[in-house]
Amino acid sequence: MRKNSVRYDGGFYGGAPDGRPPGKDKSEKYIPEKNIKVVDEYGNDYGATWPRRAKGLIKSGRAREIGENIICLTRPPNKKELQAMEH
């Protein structure tokens, strides 16, 4: 959606365009929480990720939503990818 020739999407979950939730002052830097739990098909927990990242994984077909704040990876990372994530 465009508003005054500037892209405006209301941010994630209806917040400000820069990602701040409603009511946050612009002077405060907003850092979203990693509140989406990531698991694989076998129930192994990989920690948490940001909502925007989870949305991208689902859109690309690399994950599917199995709960309100839980996604399941369709192709779990291999050992090299796990080592890279730890660093």
Buried (B, 14 or more C-beta within 10 A) or exposed (E): EEEEEEEEEEBBEEBBEEBBEEEBEEEEEBEBEBEBBBBBEEEEEBEBBBBEBBBEBBEEEEBEBEEEEBBBBBEBBEEEEEEEEEE
